[in-house]
Amino acid sequence: MALLALAVRDLQSKPQRPLYRSNVRYLREGPGRDAWQLPSMTAANGAGDCEDLSAWRAAELRLAGIPATIAFLPIGQRGNWHAVVRWPDGRFEDPSAMLGMRHSRRQVIRGQYF
């Protein structure tokens, strides 16, 4: 995935604090917007949405030797997606939920998740 490869390169060239110690928070983008940020941009902004946070987390795991990926899961209405980190054993990790995404939004994810 291009986003993950770019995030890995960004962390290599512009090291950041680990995501969960960075003081970055989840922030939902407005309707009709979906600007993807690299970890250095997310750190500078102090916030990111689900793919920004998942890319950062998956990239730091990859740099630690864990072949994590980003998974896009269907959420809510048809055509809406939520990005999470997929661990090599198939488990999902949701950086957005860890960093402030409202619980009610997590509950509407369709399929086998949480």
N, C-alpha and C positions, 0 to 999 in steps of 0.2 A: 504494500500500500504506500503510495507516494507521501501521504501526510506523515506516516510513521517514520519513513526514511528521512524526511526533512527534519522532523523533530529530533531524531537521533543526531543528525549532523549539527543541528542548532545547539543541543546540549554539549556536544563535543567541543564546539568552537566558543560557546558562551556558557560556561558552567553556571548552574543555578543551585540554590538550596534544594533539598528533596521536596517534592511537591507538597507533602503533608506537613512540612515545616516551613513553608514559604510565605504563609499568611495570605495566600491567594484564596479567593472565594469563588463559588459558583455564581454565575450571573447569566440568566436567560436572555438571549438576544430577542429583539422585537420581531414582530411578524414580518415576513418577507426579507429578513436579513439572515445571512449565514456567512460571516467572514471568519475564515479559519485563521487561527493564530499559532505561531510557533511558541515554544516554552519561554523564550526571552521576551516575546511580546506580551504573553500572558502575565509574566512576572512584572513587567513594566506597568501594565494596566491594572494589576492587582486583582484581576478577575478574568474568568473565561467561561465558556459554555461547555457542554458535554464533550464535544470532540476535541476542544482545546485541552481540557484537563485529562482526557483519556490518552491523547497523543503524548502529553508530557509524561504521564505515569508509565505508559507502555515503553516509551523511549528510555526512561531511567532504568526500568527493569531489563531491557535489552542490553544496556551498557553494563549492567551487573551480571550479564551472562544468562539471563532468563528469557527465552524466546516468546515473550508475550506479544499479543496482537491487539488490534482494535476491532471490536465487533459492533455492528450497527443493528440494533434490535427494534422491531416495530413497536410503536407506542401510540396509545390513543387512537385517533382517527386514521383511516387508511392513508398511507403516504407519509406519515410522520415517523421519525426514527430517533433513537437515543443511542449515543455512543458510550460503550463501556470497555474495560480492559478484559481480554480473555487470557487466562493463564494457560500454560501448556497442558495442564490436566483437564482443561475444559471449564474450570470455575470462572465465574465472572466477578470482577471488582468494579465498583461504581464510584469513581472519584467525585463525581458530581454530588452524590448522596453524602459522601464523607465531608464535602466542603460547602454544604448549605442548600442543596436542592430540596425543595419542600417534599415532605413524605407523601403527600397526596398525589403528586406527579409520579412518583415511583410506583404507586399501586396500579396505575393504568397501563403498565407495560404488558403487552400480550405475549403469550408463549411461556416457556419454562424459564423463569427468571425470578430469583429470590423466593 
